[in-house]
Amino acid sequence: MKEILPELDRLACNGERAAIATVVEVRRSAPRPPGAKLVVGEHGSISGSVSGGCVEGAVTAVAEQILAGAPPRLLSFGIADADGWDVGLPCGGEIDVWVEAYIPGEFEARARAGECAVEVTVIDGAGAGAKLLITADGSASGSLGSAALEAEALSVATQLIWTGVSERRGELFYDVVGPGPALFLFGAGDITEAVCRLARRVGLRPSVVDPRSRFAVAERFPEAEAVITAWPQEAIRALGGIDPSTSVIVLTHDPKLDDAALMIALRSPARFIGAMGSQTAARARRERLLAAGLSDAELDRLVAPLGLDLGAIDREETALSIVAQIVAARHGRAGGPLENISGPIHGTAR
């Protein structure tokens, strides 16, 4: 949704209506994930993509019918491997696309504000087109026409809202928006600056924490959303807390700071928690944290030493190994060579 907001604004300024096509399901492999969108303006403009090929042509034709008064439709495209290049699905596969008239609403407003929300749409059956909006606090507005269906939608949406994954489940499509996952970095060193820079490029929102005012200088970290001079407990509170999409990494090698941050993070719902250092440092850290009261189960969540095995030497390579591991974890992957996997290469955004 966030990608198409500028086009929706342009069309609104021109007084044009629009239709939106959304990828709701992918089977095998496809260039665009669930949630990808194509906007078709009333006067023929096109923006966005659902496949990157001439599937867009068929989708656009249906969008124009809907703008002329036809009801919303669910489209399916199955592409054989041999024909994939001709229609923009070079890996073959199948995609389902939901096409509907665009009506401005709260979901769009939440996307503009960078807030987490899920718009649940019935895309099959008699109730096709019904919508329910669910926000991060669990509140819901709208109706799917069935109390049982709405209860199911609320249960699923409260899980998906922190993953950033848009997903079809049966007759319902869950369209997820959010500001991008937060990344809390403890320790304001040179590697931290490189991690911030690369993290921004992959959609993470880095914030830097260090109680040492000499190091925690905002000008050193132009890519950081915030640079906080405070101890972890105070800093995490100032950052709004740790939610289930947050990654936390400690980079100082100073037990006073690293351990204080990890004591909080390992008892939080954070998605990923990592600590830089050698194998020897990791073992010593584990013993300290066990003695401080953390359980083995809590410590098993800690990734240490932090980073993928890239043979990294300088700070840029080290940052790459760290951010790559966070991205892999975000998609439920281990980070190994693509040639060694048997399933789909492309993950879904989380």
Secondary structure, 3 states (H helix, E strand, C coil): CHHHHHHHHHHHHCCCCEEEEEEEEEECCCCCCCCCEEEEECCCCEEECCCCCCHHHHHHHHHHHHHCCCCCEEEEEEECHHHHHHHCCCCCEEEEEEEEECCCCHHHHHHHCCCCEEEEEECCCCCCCCEEEEECCCCEEEECCCHHHHHHHHHHHHHHCCCCCCEEECCEEEEEECCCCEEEEECCCHHHHHHHHHHHHCCCEEEEECCCCCCCCHHHCCCCCEEECCCHHHHHHHCCCCCCCCEEEECCCCHHHHHHHHHHHCCCCCCEEEECCCHHHHHHHHHHHHHCCCCHHHHCCEECCCCCCCCCCCHHHHHHHHHHHHHHHHCCCCCCCHHHCCCCCCCCCC
